[in-house]
Amino acid sequence: MKQQSNEIDVFGGFGLGFRSAHYSDFLDAPEEERVPVDFLEVISENYMIDGGRQLRILEQARALYPVILHGVSMSIGSADGLNREYLTRLRALADRIEPLWVSDHLCWTRTSAHNSHDLLPMPLSEQALQVVCDNIDAAQEALGRAMLFENPSSYLTFPGDEMSEWEFLSEMARRTGCYLLLDVNNIYVSAQNHGFSAHDYLKGLPLDRVRQIHLAGHDPATPERDIIIDTHDREVCDDVWALYADAIAMLPGPVATMIERDDNIPPLSELLSELDRARGIARESLLEPA
């Protein structure tokens, strides 16, 4: 695998997802009352269009805030390669918006003929790793930039797994030169579902490759269902906040942190309160002696 040489700058800000419920909050406030965030993250596929109102709204947001493009359907684990039209449209959007970076997920979402519209898990095998690395190389070459890839939440394992997820991610980053988007909630969900240590996961990663953190809520286990479901529809729980503090203390430097909410969208003030909590935890973790 060839190494990517284009570096992504370290960025230690705190941001939110740019969701339609809050468009006016971000776009219509006078400059002195602008929403106190350092960046906005958008779902790439919502804006991979040639024009129209949606793209104009994103351009308005980009004039006010740095933007991150976060994809959900690149399907980096597809055995039949990547969709070239998708990459062309994503490249056009990235060239137009000039994001801080472009990210997606370690998963597959489609076959050659069908799109599942879900983030499906990868087998943790050398064969799957080879497929993923080949696809990342192709994506980074097509986009002309290094990318970030997010660790998924998972609910099953494969009999043919040959390594842990953190070993898979580590080797993926080493071979391709990509960076990592560390979803702390997903680590917690997967650790609870599969019985591994979330701290072992963190310790096993190349933390110098992490450039962003996601924080989100999940649906707890119930007497009828013994797994946790990653839902992004409620506030971050205390256990995930504690894991975030541990992650921040372990990282070699600042990274971008974002609160993710995709359903049951609350008033913006509630999300900003969570973001302030992230700021406080990060400040305290960085001040504590190692």
N, C-alpha and C positions, 0 to 999 in steps of 0.2 A: 504493500500500500504506500502511496506517495504521501509525504507530509505536506500539510498546508502551511504556508509561510505567513499568510495575512493574519495578523494578530487582532484581537478584539480588546479594546481598552477596558481596564478595570473601571467600573462605575458603581458607586456605593449608594445610590439613591433609593427612595421608597416610592412605590407607585401603585396604581390601581388599574383594573381592566376598564376599558372604554366601552360602556354598555349604553344602549339606547335610552334607558330610563334616566340617565344622567347627562345626556348630551348637552342640554341647556345649562346645567350647572357648570360644565367645563367651558362651554363656548360663549355664553352670554354674559358672564360676570365681568364687571369692569376690572381693569388691570390691578388695582389696589385690593380687590377682593377675589383674586384668582384662587382657584382650589389649590391648597398647599400640597402638591405632589411633585415629584421630580421627573416622572415619566408616565406614559399611558401604554398599556399593552392592548393590542387588537387581534382579533381572530383573522388571520390572513385571508382565508377563503371568502369572508364577507366583503372584501374589497378588491378581489381579483377580477375586475370588470373594466370596461373601456371608458366609462364615464357615468354621469348621472349623480343624483342627490347623495347617495351613500359615499361615493368617492370624494365629492366636494366636502362633505362633513369631515372625513378623515383629513383632507388637506387643511381645513380650518383648524382641526386639533393639532396637526403637525406644526402649524405656524405658531402655536402657543406652547407646546410641550414636545420633548423628545418622545419618540414612539418606538415600540418593539413590535415586530410582526411575529405572531405565534400561530403556527399552523396545526391543523388537526387531521389532514388527509394526504400528506406526502407519501405515507405508507413506506417508510424507509426499510421495512422488513419484507417487502414483497419479493418473492423469488423470481418473478418475471420482470424485475427492474422497475424503474420509475417512469411516470407518465411525462413525456417530453413537453406536451402542451401545457401541463400544469407547471412545469419548471419555467417555461417561457413566460407565462402569465405572472408567476411569482417574481421572476427577475424584473419584469416591467414595473410591477408594483414597488419593489424594493428600490429600483432606480428612481422612481418618481417620489417616494416618500423619504428616502435616505434614513432608514431606521437605525437605532443603536445596534441592533442585530436581528437576525432571523432565526427562529427556533421551531422545533417540531418535537415529536414523541418517538421514543423507542418502541415501535409497535408495527403492525400491519393493519391496513384498513380495507384492502381491496384485492381481488384477483384481476385477471386481464379483462373480465367482463362485468364484474359486480363490485359495488362499493357497499361495505357493511354499515357505514356511518357509525362505527364504533372503533375504539382503540383496542385491538386484539393483541393478546400476549405473544411474545416470542419464545420459542424453545431456547434454552440457554446451552447451546451446543456450538462446537467449532464451525460446523457447516453453516448454521444460522449467522454466526458472527462474521463469517466470510461474506455472506450475502449482504448483511447490513453495512459492512465496511466498503464494499464495492459500490453500494448505492449512495453512501455518504460521499465518497470520492466524486461520484457523478454529479450529485446535487451541488456540492461546493464548487466544482468546476463550472457548472451551468450558471450558478449565481454569482460567481466571481468573488466569493467571500467564505470565510469559515462560519459554521453554524453552531447553534446550541441544540442539544437533545435532552429531553426530559425523561427521567425515570418514571415508569408507569406504576399505577396501583394494580395489584393482581389478586386473583381469586382462585387460581389453580396452578399446578406445576405439571411438567411433562416428564414421563418416565425416562426419556432420553437426555435429560438435563445433565450437563457435564461440568458446570461451574455455577457459582453464585451470581446473582444479578450484578453485584458490585464488581466482581471480577470481569464480567462481560462488559460493563460500562468502562472499566479501567482500560481494558485491552482495546476497545473500540476507540477511545480517545487517543490512546498511544499510536495506533495504526493510522488514523485518519487526520489527526490534528484538530478534531472538532472540540468544542467546549461542552460543558454540562449545565443544564438547568436542573437544579436540585429541588424537587418537590418534597418538602419535609412531611406534609400530610400523607403523600403516597408511600413514603418510607414507613411511616407509622402504620398505615392501613395494611400494607403487605406484611410487615413484621408481625402484627397481631394475627393476620389470617394464616400465616405459614409457620409461626413459632420461632422465627430467628430474632437475633438481637439487632435492634435499630442502631445501636452504637457500634456494633461490629460492621454494619453496613457503612456507616459514616467513616470509620477508621480504614476501611478497605478501599475507599475511593481516592483518586488523584485530586485532592481538594484544591490544588493550584489551577485546575481546569474549570472550576465552578465560577460562573459569571452571574448567575441569577438564582434566586430562591422563590418558590411559590409557597404560599400558606393558604389553606382552605379548610372547610368543614367537611364532615362525613356523617353518614348514617350509622349509629352504633349497632352492635349486634343485639339480637333479641332472643327470647327463649325459643322462638320458632326458627331463627336464622342465626347461626353461630359465626357468621363472617361480617366484617365491617365493609360498607359500601362507600366508595368515594363519590360524593354527590355534589359538592360545591354549592350547597343550598342553605348553609347555616354558618354560624360564626366558628372561628377556630377554637378547638377545645384546649383545656389546660395542658394535657399531655403533649399535644403538638407544640404548644408554646414552649414547654420545657425542652423538647427535642430541638426546637429552633435555637434556643439559647445555647445548647450544647454544640450545635453545628456552627454557629457564629464564633464561638470560642475556639473551635478547632481550625477554622479557615485561616489561611495565611494573610488575608487582607480583606478589604471591604468588597461586598458584592451587592447587586441590586436585589431588593426584596419587594414582593408584590402580594397583596391580598386578592385571591381569586374568588369571585362569586358569579355563578352562571344561572342560578334560579333562586326564586324567592328573594329577589333583589330588594334590599332594604333602602331606607333613605341614605343619601350620601354621608350624612353625619355619622351614621353607625360604622360605615366602612372606614371613615377617617379616624374614628376612635380606635378601631383595630390597628390601623396603620401607625397611630401614635404609640400603641402598645409595642408594636414591632420595633419602632425607633428606640423606645426605652430599654427593651431587652437587649438590642444590639449595643446600645451605649454602655449598659452595665456589663455585658459580656466582654466587651473590648477593654474595659477599664480594669477588670479583675486580673490579678497576676496569674501567669500560666502555671 
